[in-house]
């Protein structure tokens, strides 16, 4: 790993746990809709909303990588069905987005990123719609690549190519760090990057899948392995 110059870093479930956050954000949004736009929740229970989302994903398959677009489209669709105009969508999305970015960063993350950032170019790479500024870690990265900005979601080669260009090194000089065997590890490997699998829960690596270059429990271990301090 002596030739690594850039490290690309996944966000959700690598730097914080995301599923409880999304669940809380959706519950908060639904309660806000019930209070402010009650005809929507009278027509749609949470499961109905998920079914509308599934329909939107199929209908807009070419934009399925843009999670903000999907959520706004769902809000517009259920709002229109309930007789509301689209004026509420920005406020509704803000309600969701505020909670979505209220994450509990794993304790080792900030010191590890600080240590790694002294030696490598750090690029955040995500399929999601996290806001580094809202979360408070924007200053720890040199650039930020999202599926929406890249026009494709992991494991597509396109998003890794964009991240490699942002880092300024070659793919072979770039190490991608993430939790998902397919989206992160296999996707990055297919794009020519080196790979580090974050395996917080002691999961078994999928059978018949090429192994990652490095397996770590958390990103603090990577900082130590590569010569940073970490925690």
C-alpha positions, 0 to 999 in steps of 0.5 A: 500500500506504499503507492496509495495517494488517494483514499475514497471513503463511503459514508453510510454504515462506514462512518455512521449507522444509517438505517435507524436514522432513515427510519427516524427521519421518515417517521418525523416526516410522516408526523409533520405531513399528518399535522400540516398536510393531513389529507396525504396521511389520510390517503397514504399510510407509511406502507402506501408511501413505500409503494409509491416510491417503488413505482417512482423508482421503476418509472424513473429508472434512469434517475434512480441513483438520485435519492433526493429526486426520488423523495421529492417526486414521491412527495409531489405525487402523494401531495397532488393526489391529496389535492395539494400543490407542489409548494410544500415539497421544499419544506417537507424535504427539509424536515426529512433532510434535517433528521437524515443528517443528524447522525451519530458518527462512530467515535474513531472516525474523526481522529482517523480522518484527521490522521489520514488527511495529513498523508492522503487526499480524501474523497467522500463517495456515497450513493446517499444524500448526506450533507457533510456540511450539516454533519460537520465533517466537510473540512475533513475531505478534499472533495465529495462525490455523490451518485447524483453528481456522478450520474451513477451509483455504486457499484457502477464504474462511473462513480468510481472514475469520477472519484479517482479524477477528483483525487488526482491519482490513478485508480491503482493509487486509490484505495476505496474504503466501504462496508458493502461487499458489492457496492463498495469492494467489488465495484471499486475493484472492478474500476481498478481501485484497491479496496478496504472492507469495513466489517464492523459486525464480523460478517462472513465474506461472500463465497466466490467473491474476490477478497478485498485487499484489506479487511478492517473493523473500522476506519481507525484501524486503517489509519494505523495500518497505513501509518496514521494515528487513528483511534 
